[in-house]
């Protein structure tokens, strides 16, 4: 399986919360701050009219043609770990990355959405459920930092986390979580741990560039 597929598998497993889970003792985000960093000048912006826009380095490319394949691989991997998982009202709506000479995308950004339920509604509930699910199903999962921020006027949580899948090694991620209307949104960037110092600032700029348009 290519690296870009593995990244999506991990991201989908982190987002696939299915039911709101009780959560005790999870990291407490720091208070929200309002200052909005500028989108870097070397970024380009992808817009899906009436839905969202996201910005990323101009050398990266949307990989929309592979989203369906990656989503199916993700679902199979998640169900192998958690047979009770359901995928109704959940999906990947964007995928982009740097196309390597080997023909896969690395590093990447993707956006996934999931319909909220009455017991899985607030931003804190969405985030807490993600942490609980990941601690149970993602090998070596650990939250390294977590912050509450304001992005485009909306409350968000941004965290840095890691996992350690035996077949792929240690990966680090920057993720943004937010909610609007009936849906929870998650933007994820990730790479191998050795590459993370190179990409961390880029990842943080990418996730904060999300604009929900509907």
C-alpha positions in Angstrom: 0.0 0.0 0.0 1.4 3.4 -0.9 2.3 6.0 1.8 -0.5 8.4 0.7 -3.0 5.6 1.2 -1.7 4.8 4.7 -1.9 8.4 5.7 -5.6 8.5 4.7 -6.2 5.2 6.6 -4.9 6.8 9.7 -6.7 10.0 9.3 -10.0 8.3 8.6 -9.5 6.1 11.7 -9.0 9.2 13.8 -12.1 10.8 12.4 -14.3 7.7 12.4 -15.9 8.3 15.8 -19.2 6.7 15.0 -20.7 7.3 18.5 -19.9 9.9 21.1 -17.8 8.2 23.7 -17.5 9.2 27.4 -14.1 10.8 28.0 -12.2 11.5 31.2 -8.8 13.1 31.7 -8.2 14.1 28.1 -5.8 17.0 27.3 -7.4 20.4 28.0 -7.1 22.8 25.1 -5.6 26.2 26.0 -7.9 29.2 25.7 -8.8 30.4 22.2 -7.0 33.3 20.6 -8.3 35.4 17.9 -5.2 36.5 15.9 -5.5 35.2 12.4 -2.1 34.4 10.7 -1.8 35.3 7.0 -1.9 32.6 4.4 1.7 32.3 3.1 2.3 34.1 -0.2 3.7 30.9 -1.9 0.4 29.0 -1.2 -2.4 28.4 -3.8 -6.1 28.1 -2.9 -8.5 25.4 -4.0 -12.2 26.3 -3.8 -15.2 24.0 -4.0 -17.9 26.6 -4.7 -20.5 26.7 -1.9 -18.7 24.3 0.3 -15.1 25.2 1.3 -11.7 26.5 0.3 -8.3 25.4 1.5 -4.8 26.7 0.8 -1.5 24.7 0.4 2.0 25.1 -1.1 1.8 25.9 -4.8 3.9 22.8 -5.6 1.2 20.5 -4.2 -1.5 19.1 -6.4 -5.2 18.1 -5.7 -5.5 14.4 -6.0 -9.2 14.2 -6.4 -9.0 11.2 -8.8 -7.7 8.9 -6.0 -10.1 10.0 -3.3 -12.7 7.2 -3.9 -10.0 4.5 -3.9 -8.4 5.9 -0.8 -11.8 6.2 1.0 -12.6 2.6 0.3 -9.2 1.4 1.5 -9.7 3.5 4.6 -13.1 2.0 5.3 -11.8 -1.6 5.0 -8.9 -0.8 7.3 -11.2 0.8 9.9 -13.7 -2.1 9.9 -10.9 -4.5 10.3 -10.0 -2.7 13.6 -13.5 -1.9 14.6 -16.3 -4.1 13.1 -19.0 -1.9 14.6 -17.9 1.1 12.5 -20.5 2.8 10.3 -19.8 5.2 7.5 -23.2 6.8 6.9 -22.9 10.5 6.4 -19.1 10.5 6.6 -16.6 11.1 3.8 -13.4 12.5 2.5 -14.2 15.7 0.5 -10.6 16.8 -0.4 -7.2 15.3 -0.8 -4.0 17.0 -2.1 -0.2 16.7 -1.7 3.2 16.9 -3.3 3.4 14.3 -6.1 6.7 12.5 -5.7 8.9 10.9 -8.4 7.6 7.5 -7.2 4.1 8.5 -8.2 2.5 8.9 -4.8 1.5 12.0 -2.8 3.6 12.9 0.2 3.1 14.9 2.4 -0.6 15.4 2.1 -3.6 17.3 3.3 -7.1 16.0 3.4 -10.5 17.2 4.6 -13.1 14.8 6.0 -16.6 15.5 7.3 -19.0 13.6 9.5 -22.6 14.3 10.5 -23.1 15.2 14.1 -25.5 13.5 16.4 -27.3 14.7 19.6 -24.7 13.1 21.8 -21.8 14.1 19.5 -22.5 17.7 18.9 -20.2 20.2 20.5 -16.6 20.8 19.4 -15.3 19.5 22.7 -17.4 16.3 22.3 -16.2 15.8 18.8 -12.6 16.2 19.8 -12.8 14.1 23.0 -14.4 11.2 21.1 -11.6 11.4 18.5 -9.0 11.0 21.3 -10.8 8.1 23.0 -11.2 6.2 19.7 -7.6 6.8 18.6 -6.2 5.7 22.0 -8.1 2.4 21.5 -7.4 1.7 17.8 -4.4 3.7 16.6 -1.1 1.9 17.7 1.2 4.2 19.7 -1.3 7.1 19.5 -0.3 10.1 21.7 -1.5 13.7 21.8 1.6 16.0 21.9 -0.1 19.4 22.0 -3.6 20.8 21.7 -4.9 24.4 21.4 -8.2 26.1 21.0 -8.1 28.8 18.3 -10.4 31.0 16.2 -10.2 30.3 12.5 -12.3 32.4 10.1 -14.4 33.5 13.1 -15.1 29.9 14.1 -14.0 28.0 17.3 -11.5 25.3 16.4 -9.2 22.8 18.1 -5.8 22.2 16.6 -3.7 19.3 17.9 -0.4 17.6 17.1 -0.4 13.9 17.6 1.6 10.8 16.7 1.1 7.1 16.1 3.4 4.2 15.4 2.0 1.6 13.0 4.5 -1.3 12.9 4.4 -1.6 9.1 5.0 2.2 8.5 6.9 3.6 11.5 6.2 6.7 13.5 4.0 9.5 11.9 3.2 12.9 13.2 0.0 14.9 12.3 -1.4 18.4 12.6 -5.2 18.3 12.7 -7.9 21.0 12.9 -11.4 20.2 14.2 -14.4 22.4 13.9 -18.2 22.1 13.6 -20.8 23.9 11.6 -24.4 23.1 11.1 -25.0 19.4 11.1 -21.4 18.4 10.4 -18.0 18.1 12.1 -15.0 18.9 9.9 -11.4 17.6 10.2 -8.4 18.9 8.3 -5.3 16.6 8.5 -1.7 17.0 7.5 0.8 14.3 8.2 4.2 12.9 7.5 6.9 10.6 8.8 8.4 11.7 12.1 11.8 12.5 10.5 10.3 14.9 8.1 8.0 16.7 10.6 10.4 19.5 11.5 10.5 20.4 7.8 6.8 20.5 7.4 5.3 21.5 10.7 4.9 25.2 10.0 3.5 24.5 6.6 1.0 22.1 8.1 -0.1 24.6 10.6 -0.7 27.2 7.9 -2.6 24.7 5.8 -5.1 23.7 8.5 -5.7 27.3 9.5 -6.6 28.2 5.9 -9.8 26.2 5.9 -12.8 28.4 5.0 -16.3 26.8 5.2 -18.4 28.5 2.6 -21.9 27.0 3.0 
